[in-house]
Amino acid sequence: MLVCWGRNDLRQAAPDAGDDGLITPVMVTWPVPIAQVAIGSTHTCIRDGAGVVTCWGGNDRGQLGHGTITAQAPPATVALPAAAVQLAAGEHHSCARLVDRTLWCWGANSEGQLGQDDVDGASPEPSPVQEALGRTDWDEVDCGYGHTFARSGTEVFATGRNFQDQLGIVPDPGEQVRVLTALGGPALAQIVGGQNFSCGRGVGGARWCWGNDNEAQLGDGALVDQPAPVRVDDGPWRTLDVDTFHGCGLTPDGMVACWGRGIEGQLGTGDSGQRLVPTVAGTFDDWVAVSTGRFHSCGQRADASVWCTGRNEDGELGTGDLERRYGWARVLW
């Protein structure tokens, strides 16, 4: 079952619904089971159980991978050379890791986010292209707003936007990178990219972050930009996710803890305050997943219920209204 809600002006949520914000979830009928959903700024991609990728919504940068650049497009299959085992979506680009452990990306490429080893300001790629290294050992991919990470084992590589050191590459901080390049930092088991910062989860569960820290998005208590990965805390974290100016993670005891910008209520702490370090959000201790959006966050609990907090101007909380929440509110199925 796939249900979507929120902004739908380019039919990025529910392709067959109107273009107004969807304040409650709408069923998206799909003929086969869906294994994963990846959401960008104005587009949505899904991977079904057979590894087939389908995308819809905004397509002005080719982020749907349909081979054309059409501002609004209905669902269509992405022509990949093999079955996909993982998807990731950035602001205006998308990537898929395939069963043969190759990495293919499509969409916006002006900042090098597709890893093509090309020139600054390159045109979008509306069809999937393999990253320029041609490696066959990728274990994870994640897309930030204008940058992309790929992990092989515990070694992380990055490409794309880097003007605020969101790539964490040493010894060349601040320089745009257009091919996947090793960070030269810690051994990581998970990597997540936000807008102008990024974080990773170490093999033992510690949290590492780097990049811009103007909204406390590094969660290290300092409000100081970091050009390279720094060990922020020991965790141990079960999983992490970050977006524009905040991050959240799951603790070993089933709690959600968040940090960074909180003015829209996206931290779920009951107020609009900024958090310099991770702060437990609410009292639930049975979370199984957490996901961050631009100015909101959502999570799933053990009973399969979904709860969201934060800005709600387009119905992105799925609560049946447009009221902002500062604590977790249940999505209305």
Solvent accessible surface area in square Angstrom, and as a share of the most:
residue,aa,sasa,rsa
1,M,176,0.78
2,L,14,0.07
3,V,28,0.16
4,C,16,0.10
5,W,53,0.19
6,G,1,0.01
7,R,122,0.44
8,N,1,0.00
9,D,55,0.29
10,L,48,0.24
11,R,70,0.26
12,Q,14,0.06
13,A,8,0.07
14,A,3,0.02
15,P,20,0.13
16,D,146,0.76
17,A,20,0.15
18,G,44,0.42
19,D,77,0.40
20,D,109,0.56
21,G,34,0.32
22,L,23,0.11
23,I,67,0.34
24,T,53,0.31
25,P,25,0.16
26,V,49,0.28
27,M,108,0.48
28,V,12,0.07
29,T,120,0.70
30,W,64,0.22
31,P,122,0.77
32,V,68,0.39
33,P,108,0.68
34,I,41,0.21
35,A,56,0.43
36,Q,48,0.21
37,V,57,0.33
38,A,9,0.07
39,I,123,0.63
40,G,15,0.14
41,S,56,0.36
42,T,17,0.10
43,H,0,0.00
44,T,5,0.03
45,C,1,0.01
46,I,2,0.01
47,R,41,0.15
48,D,15,0.08
49,G,64,0.61
50,A,77,0.60
51,G,7,0.07
52,V,66,0.38
53,V,1,0.01
54,T,11,0.07
55,C,0,0.00
56,W,0,0.00
57,G,0,0.00
58,G,1,0.01
59,N,0,0.00
60,D,67,0.35
61,R,94,0.34
62,G,0,0.00
63,Q,0,0.00
64,L,0,0.00
65,G,3,0.03
66,H,46,0.21
67,G,34,0.33
68,T,76,0.44
69,I,87,0.44
70,T,66,0.38
71,A,66,0.51
72,Q,79,0.35
73,A,10,0.08
74,P,100,0.63
75,P,47,0.30
76,A,38,0.30
77,T,87,0.50
78,V,5,0.03
79,A,87,0.67
80,L,34,0.17
81,P,85,0.53
82,A,32,0.25
83,A,41,0.32
84,A,2,0.02
85,V,55,0.32
86,Q,33,0.15
87,L,6,0.03
88,A,11,0.08
89,A,20,0.15
90,G,5,0.05
91,E,47,0.21
92,H,28,0.13
93,H,0,0.00
94,S,1,0.01
95,C,0,0.00
96,A,0,0.00
97,R,40,0.15
98,L,0,0.00
99,V,94,0.54
100,D,70,0.37
101,R,99,0.36
102,T,10,0.06
103,L,1,0.00
104,W,52,0.18
105,C,2,0.01
106,W,0,0.00
107,G,0,0.00
108,A,7,0.05
109,N,2,0.01
110,S,51,0.33
111,E,41,0.19
112,G,0,0.00
113,Q,7,0.03
114,L,3,0.01
115,G,0,0.00
116,Q,41,0.18
117,D,97,0.50
118,D,50,0.26
119,V,109,0.63
120,D,108,0.56
121,G,51,0.49
122,A,18,0.14
123,S,84,0.54
124,P,44,0.28
125,E,55,0.25
126,P,35,0.22
127,S,48,0.31
128,P,19,0.12
129,V,35,0.20
130,Q,53,0.24
131,E,3,0.01
132,A,51,0.39
133,L,79,0.39
134,G,36,0.35
135,R,68,0.25
136,T,85,0.49
137,D,45,0.23
138,W,0,0.00
139,D,42,0.22
140,E,21,0.10
141,V,2,0.01
142,D,32,0.16
143,C,11,0.07
144,G,2,0.02
145,Y,32,0.12
146,G,0,0.00
147,H,0,0.00
148,T,2,0.01
149,F,0,0.00
150,A,0,0.00
151,R,37,0.14
152,S,17,0.11
153,G,38,0.37
154,T,62,0.36
155,E,87,0.39
156,V,6,0.03
157,F,15,0.06
158,A,0,0.00
159,T,1,0.00
160,G,0,0.00
161,R,39,0.14
162,N,3,0.01
163,F,130,0.54
164,Q,54,0.24
165,D,26,0.14
166,Q,0,0.00
167,L,0,0.00
168,G,0,0.00
169,I,8,0.04
170,V,79,0.46
171,P,109,0.69
172,D,80,0.42
173,P,66,0.41
174,G,33,0.31
175,E,109,0.49
176,Q,72,0.32
177,V,22,0.13
178,R,26,0.10
179,V,35,0.20
180,L,9,0.04
181,T,48,0.28
182,A,34,0.26
183,L,4,0.02
184,G,72,0.69
185,G,47,0.45
186,P,27,0.17
187,A,54,0.42
188,L,0,0.00
189,A,32,0.25
190,Q,27,0.12
191,I,0,0.00
192,V,8,0.05
193,G,9,0.08
194,G,0,0.00
195,Q,30,0.13
196,N,16,0.08
197,F,0,0.00
198,S,0,0.00
199,C,0,0.00
200,G,0,0.00
201,R,48,0.18
202,G,4,0.04
203,V,95,0.55
204,G,70,0.67
205,G,5,0.05
206,A,5,0.04
207,R,0,0.00
208,W,49,0.17
209,C,0,0.00
210,W,0,0.00
211,G,0,0.00
212,N,11,0.06
213,D,0,0.00
214,N,94,0.48
215,E,34,0.15
216,A,2,0.02
217,Q,0,0.00
218,L,0,0.00
219,G,1,0.01
220,D,39,0.20
221,G,36,0.35
222,A,51,0.39
223,L,85,0.42
224,V,83,0.48
225,D,77,0.40
226,Q,40,0.18
227,P,62,0.39
228,A,26,0.20
229,P,18,0.11
230,V,46,0.26
231,R,137,0.50
232,V,29,0.17
233,D,41,0.21
234,D,94,0.49
235,G,39,0.38
236,P,73,0.46
237,W,18,0.06
238,R,98,0.36
239,T,37,0.21
240,L,3,0.02
241,D,35,0.18
242,V,7,0.04
243,D,25,0.13
244,T,0,0.00
245,F,32,0.13
246,H,0,0.00
247,G,0,0.00
248,C,0,0.00
249,G,0,0.00
250,L,3,0.01
251,T,24,0.14
252,P,82,0.51
253,D,96,0.50
254,G,5,0.05
255,M,34,0.15
256,V,0,0.00
257,A,5,0.04
258,C,0,0.00
259,W,0,0.00
260,G,0,0.00
261,R,52,0.19
262,G,2,0.02
263,I,95,0.48
264,E,14,0.06
265,G,0,0.00
266,Q,0,0.00
267,L,1,0.00
268,G,3,0.02
269,T,29,0.17
270,G,54,0.52
271,D,62,0.32
272,S,53,0.34
273,G,29,0.28
274,Q,78,0.34
275,R,52,0.19
276,L,73,0.36
277,V,76,0.44
278,P,36,0.23
279,T,42,0.24
280,V,74,0.42
281,A,1,0.01
282,G,35,0.34
283,T,121,0.70
284,F,55,0.23
285,D,93,0.48
286,D,44,0.23
287,W,2,0.01
288,V,72,0.41
289,A,41,0.32
290,V,14,0.08
291,S,61,0.39
292,T,13,0.07
293,G,15,0.14
294,R,105,0.38
295,F,26,0.11
296,H,40,0.18
297,S,0,0.00
298,C,22,0.13
299,G,5,0.05
300,Q,67,0.30
301,R,40,0.15
302,A,71,0.55
303,D,91,0.47
304,A,63,0.49
305,S,2,0.02
306,V,23,0.13
307,W,39,0.14
308,C,0,0.00
309,T,0,0.00
310,G,0,0.00
311,R,60,0.22
312,N,2,0.01
313,E,105,0.47
314,D,46,0.24
315,G,0,0.00
316,E,20,0.09
317,L,0,0.00
318,G,0,0.00
319,T,12,0.07
320,G,27,0.26
321,D,47,0.24
322,L,107,0.53
323,E,105,0.47
324,R,88,0.32
325,R,51,0.19
326,Y,81,0.31
327,G,28,0.27
328,W,31,0.11
329,A,16,0.12
330,R,116,0.42
331,V,1,0.01
332,L,90,0.45
333,W,145,0.51
